[in-house]
Amino acid sequence: MVKVSIVTPSYNQAQFIEETIKSILSQKGDFELEYIITDAGSTDGTLDIIKKYGKKIKWVSEKDKGQADG
């Protein structure tokens, strides 16, 4: 089976991140989905939303040098 990895960089995106997560996780096909969110240390509730999805998402949250670094 093919593995498809999708990475979403994020920083203070609480108002958008849940819709994004739901859209990615709803993708179906003959593949294994790996979803990774790299967060730059959000302080707006983004991490609370990400954590609701448990093991369905791999994520890391740490300060970085901007969107391209994420």
N, C-alpha and C positions, 0 to 999 in steps of 0.2 A: 504494500500500500504506500502511496506517495504521502509525504508529510509536507503540509503547507504551513509556513510560519508567517504570522502577521505581527508587526511591531507598531505600536502607537506611542509616539512621544507625547508627553503631557506635562502641563504646569498650570495649576489653578484653572482646571477645566470642568469643575463640578457641574456646571449647567449643561455641558455637552457629553460628558464621558459615559454616562449610563446609556444613552441612546446609541453611542458608538459601540459599546460593549455588546449590547443586545443585537445590533446589526451583525457584528462579526461572529458572535456565537450562533447566530441563526443560519449561518452558511452550511449547507449540506451538500455532500457529494461523495465520490469515491476517493476520499483522502482523509488523512488524520490532521486535525487542526491544532496548531500550537499558537496560542495567543499570548503575546508579551506586551506589557505596558511599562515604559520607562518614564518615571515621574521625577521631576526636578525638585522635589521637596515641597509639594503643594501644601497650602495652609487654609484652603477654602472648603474642605470636606470631600475633596476628590478621593482621598485614600479610604475614607469610610465607604464610599460607593464601590470602589475597587474590591475592598475586603469582603463585601457581600457575596461575591462570586466565587470565593474559596479557591479550590484547586482547579477550577475551569480556566484560570488565568495565572500566568507567571508574571510577577511584577517586581520592580525594584524602585525605591524612592530615595534619591540622594541628590544633593546639589550638584549642578553641572555648569558648563560654560555656555549654556544657551541651547536653542532648539536643535541646531545641527549636532551638537555634542550628545544630546539625548538620543 
